[in-house]
Amino acid sequence: MKRTAFIFVLLGIQSLSTSLPTSAGRLVSTLAGSDAAHAQSLLYKPSTSAPSDIVPQQSVNCNATVPFGNFVGKKIVFLAKTKQFQRFGYSSWHFPGNLVISPTYKELAGEIGTIISIDSSKGADALFKDVIVKMDNTGKLVTTQALRDTITDIVLLDDIEFAKSRYVQKTFWIKTRSVRDSQDIEAYDGIKIRKYSPVKVIDIVPGTFQYDPVDFVIETEDHKMALVPSSVSVSNVSADIMSSYRKMGSKMCGFDKHFLTENPRLRYNWPEAVWRNIELERVVVGMTLEQVIMSKGQPSDFNETKTSNTYSAQLVYSDNVYVYINGQNIVTAVQE
């Protein structure tokens, strides 16, 4: 049966702490790839390219990027909104010829439309471009202005369908300790889970964030349901934003930022004490640089000190943690 809308089963906005059947199976991924390169290669090196020169790196785990100029004819899904914003509807969208009234939340939430027009008469480099969408359910037209080739409040249907076909009913290893228990930020206390624990993807639904526009509905290892906001492509992301992501060392495709496709404990035969610290996102003296990055991720800054005889470096993290390593890439001190 043809899908005409997405039903936000999570937008009640009820808690997701209900248990799943304990018989839910797990998919064991095959270990692939060679041993990790020298630890220094793990450190992100910012790109000096201008935004217009940036070509997003295409991960095998992510959907192909659709250039903004190819959006006409593409189907889109309107994102969810949290309770506090639902009463405002989709204020960035209007009906043609009426810039006063915006569609209500109920009119667009989860609905599918087709982009039928993008006005490029002001040139490809214009800051704003008029976009017209025809709704599949009613045939009505709605319009907005794309800012820097980014359309607000939507995700491409291609991305949702790609994610459903590729991820649902598969098990991955999660790279964070904090996941959401609701799409409603007002009620978001979060759930703490074990970092790099196996999680099973139960469903993919439109999310609430512009740059993480899909929510992975996951089953944790203790059979609880949770949400991981993510992205599965860099379509509908401006060159300026992509440039910022690269400078910060952030993954531009959210799947790779949040998940691993293989069990890291099989790849890295580290002592259990090391893994316990990594799972708690803790750094201790004696860790290797590779273990630090597995625990804390990429640093926000990296400062090196070199002399003719010695080498040391400082890794700076956004939570005010400073990690110091020597020339053998071993942690010599941690300042919190």
C-alpha positions in Angstrom: 0.0 0.0 0.0 1.3 3.4 -0.9 2.4 5.5 2.0 0.6 8.9 2.2 1.9 10.2 5.5 4.1 9.3 8.4 2.3 8.8 11.7 4.4 10.1 14.6 3.8 7.3 17.1 6.3 9.0 19.4 4.8 12.4 19.3 2.1 11.8 22.0 4.6 12.7 23.5 4.7 9.5 25.6 7.7 8.0 27.3 9.6 5.3 25.4 10.6 3.3 28.5 8.3 0.4 27.7 10.0 -3.0 27.4 10.4 -4.9 24.1 10.1 -8.7 23.9 13.3 -10.3 25.3 13.4 -12.6 22.4 14.5 -9.9 20.0 17.5 -11.2 18.1 20.9 -9.6 17.4 22.8 -9.4 14.2 26.5 -10.0 14.6 28.5 -7.9 12.1 31.5 -9.4 10.4 34.8 -7.8 11.4 36.2 -6.0 8.3 39.2 -3.9 7.5 42.8 -3.7 8.5 44.3 -2.8 11.8 44.1 0.8 12.8 46.8 3.1 11.5 49.2 5.0 13.7 47.2 6.8 16.4 48.2 10.3 15.2 46.2 9.7 12.0 43.1 9.5 14.1 43.3 13.2 14.9 41.2 15.4 12.7 43.1 17.9 10.6 40.8 20.9 9.7 40.3 21.6 6.0 41.4 24.9 4.6 39.2 24.6 1.6 36.7 27.3 1.0 33.0 26.3 1.4 32.4 26.2 -2.3 35.3 23.8 -2.8 34.0 21.3 -0.3 32.9 17.9 -1.6 31.3 15.8 1.2 33.0 12.5 1.8 30.5 9.8 0.9 30.2 7.0 3.5 29.0 3.6 2.5 26.7 3.8 5.4 24.9 7.0 4.1 22.6 7.9 1.3 23.9 9.7 -1.8 23.8 13.5 -1.5 21.2 15.2 -3.7 22.4 18.6 -4.8 19.9 21.4 -4.1 19.6 22.1 -7.9 18.1 18.6 -8.3 15.4 18.9 -5.6 12.6 19.6 -8.1 10.5 16.4 -8.3 11.8 15.0 -5.0 9.3 14.0 -2.3 9.8 15.4 1.1 8.3 14.7 4.6 7.5 17.4 7.1 9.4 17.0 10.4 7.9 16.8 13.8 7.8 19.7 16.3 7.9 19.6 20.1 4.9 20.6 22.1 6.0 24.1 22.8 6.2 24.9 19.0 3.3 22.9 17.7 0.8 25.7 18.4 2.7 28.0 16.0 2.4 25.5 13.1 4.9 25.8 10.3 5.6 29.5 10.5 8.2 29.5 7.8 5.6 28.0 5.3 2.6 29.8 3.7 0.0 29.2 1.1 0.7 30.9 -2.2 -0.7 34.4 -2.3 -1.2 34.5 1.5 1.9 35.3 3.5 -0.2 35.9 6.7 -1.5 32.4 7.4 0.8 29.5 7.9 -0.2 25.8 7.8 -1.1 24.4 11.2 0.9 21.6 12.8 -1.9 19.0 12.0 -1.9 20.1 8.4 1.7 19.2 7.7 3.2 17.1 10.4 4.4 13.8 8.9 2.7 14.6 5.6 4.5 13.9 2.2 4.7 16.5 -0.6 6.5 16.9 -3.8 8.8 19.8 -4.7 7.4 21.2 -7.9 9.2 24.5 -8.3 12.4 26.3 -7.1 12.8 29.8 -8.3 16.4 30.3 -9.5 15.7 33.6 -11.4 17.9 35.5 -9.0 20.9 33.2 -9.8 22.3 30.1 -8.3 24.1 32.1 -5.6 21.0 33.9 -4.4 20.6 33.9 -0.6 16.9 33.1 -0.7 15.1 30.9 -3.3 11.3 30.5 -3.4 10.2 26.8 -3.1 6.7 25.4 -3.9 5.6 22.0 -2.6 2.4 20.2 -3.6 1.0 18.1 -0.8 0.2 14.5 -1.7 -2.8 14.1 0.6 -4.7 17.3 -0.3 -3.2 18.6 -3.5 -2.7 22.0 -1.9 0.4 24.1 -2.6 2.6 25.4 0.2 5.6 27.6 -0.2 8.7 28.7 1.7 12.0 30.4 1.0 15.1 28.2 1.1 18.0 29.9 2.9 21.4 29.2 1.5 20.0 26.2 -0.4 18.4 24.7 2.8 14.7 24.1 3.1 13.5 24.2 6.7 11.2 21.7 8.5 11.7 18.8 6.0 13.6 15.7 5.2 13.9 14.0 1.8 11.7 10.9 1.6 14.6 9.2 -0.1 16.6 9.4 3.1 13.8 7.9 5.2 13.3 5.0 2.8 17.1 4.5 2.5 17.4 4.3 6.3 14.5 1.9 6.7 15.8 -0.5 4.1 19.4 -0.3 5.3 19.2 -0.1 9.1 15.9 -1.5 10.4 16.2 -4.9 12.2 20.0 -4.7 12.3 22.3 -4.3 15.3 25.0 -1.7 15.6 27.3 -0.5 18.4 26.4 2.9 19.7 29.1 5.6 20.2 27.3 7.7 22.8 26.2 7.2 26.4 23.1 9.5 26.2 20.0 8.7 24.2 16.5 10.3 24.2 13.4 8.9 25.7 11.0 11.3 23.9 10.8 13.6 20.8 9.6 16.3 23.2 12.6 18.3 24.4 10.5 19.7 27.2 10.2 16.2 28.7 13.7 15.1 27.6 15.6 13.7 30.6 17.6 11.2 28.5 18.6 7.7 29.1 22.2 6.7 30.0 23.4 3.5 28.3 26.7 1.7 28.0 28.9 3.3 25.3 29.7 0.9 22.4 26.9 -1.5 23.6 24.9 -3.3 20.9 21.6 -1.6 19.9 18.9 -2.9 17.5 17.2 -0.4 15.1 13.5 -0.9 15.4 12.3 1.9 13.1 13.2 5.1 11.4 10.8 8.1 11.8 11.1 11.8 10.9 12.7 13.7 13.7 12.6 17.3 15.1 16.0 18.7 14.2 16.9 20.4 10.9 20.4 18.8 10.7 19.5 15.6 12.4 16.2 15.1 10.6 15.6 11.4 11.3 15.1 9.6 14.6 16.5 6.1 14.9 14.2 4.1 17.2 16.5 1.7 19.0 16.2 -1.2 21.4 19.0 -1.1 24.0 20.8 -4.1 25.3 18.4 -4.1 28.4 15.4 -4.2 26.0 14.3 -0.6 26.5 13.3 1.7 23.6 15.1 5.0 22.9 15.7 7.6 20.2 18.9 8.7 18.5 18.5 11.9 16.4 20.7 11.5 13.3 21.1 12.1 9.6 21.7 9.7 6.8 22.9 12.1 4.1 24.1 15.7 3.7 21.3 16.6 1.4 19.6 19.8 2.3 22.7 21.0 4.1 24.3 24.2 3.0 28.0 24.5 2.0 28.6 26.8 5.0 27.3 24.2 7.4 29.3 21.5 5.8 32.4 23.7 6.1 31.7 24.2 9.8 31.3 20.4 10.3 34.6 19.8 8.7 36.5 22.4 10.7 35.1 20.9 13.9 36.0 17.4 12.9 32.4 16.3 13.0 31.0 13.6 10.8 28.8 15.1 8.2 26.6 12.0 7.9 25.1 11.4 11.4 25.1 7.6 11.1 28.9 7.4 11.3 28.8 9.9 14.2 26.5 7.7 16.3 27.1 4.1 15.3 29.7 1.5 14.5 28.9 -1.4 12.2 31.2 -3.8 14.0 31.8 -4.8 17.6 34.9 -2.6 18.7 35.8 -5.2 21.3 36.5 -7.7 18.6 38.7 -5.2 16.8 40.6 -3.9 19.8 41.7 -6.5 22.3 42.2 -4.1 25.2 42.1 -5.0 28.9 38.7 -4.9 30.5 39.8 -2.0 32.7 40.4 0.1 29.6 37.0 -0.8 28.2 35.3 0.2 31.4 36.9 3.6 31.3 36.0 4.0 27.6 32.4 3.0 28.3 32.2 5.8 30.9 33.9 8.3 28.6 36.7 8.6 31.1 40.4 9.2 30.4 43.2 8.0 32.7 47.0 8.1 32.7 48.5 5.3 30.7 45.8 5.2 28.0 46.9 5.4 24.4 45.8 8.3 22.1 43.6 5.8 20.2 41.9 4.8 23.4 41.4 8.5 24.3 39.6 9.1 21.0 37.5 6.0 21.5 36.5 7.3 24.9 36.1 11.1 24.3 36.0 11.5 20.5 37.9 14.1 18.6 39.2 17.0 20.7 38.0 20.6 20.0 41.7 21.7 19.9 45.1 20.0 19.6 48.3 21.8 20.7 51.7 20.3 20.0 55.0 21.1 21.6 58.2 20.0 19.9 61.9 20.4 20.7 64.9 18.7 19.2 64.6 15.9 21.8 61.0 15.8 23.0 57.4 15.8 21.9 54.2 16.4 23.8 50.7 17.4 22.9 47.6 18.7 24.7 44.1 17.6 23.6 41.4 20.1 24.6 37.8 18.9 25.0 34.7 21.1 25.1 33.8 19.8 28.6 37.0 21.4 30.0 39.0 18.2 30.0 42.6 18.5 29.1 44.6 15.4 28.1 48.4 15.4 27.8 50.3 12.8 25.8 54.0 12.1 25.2 55.9 11.2 22.1 54.8 7.6 22.4 51.1 8.8 22.3 50.6 7.7 25.9 48.5 9.8 28.3 50.8 11.4 30.9 48.3 13.6 32.7 44.6 14.5 32.7 43.2 17.9 33.9 39.5 18.3 34.6 
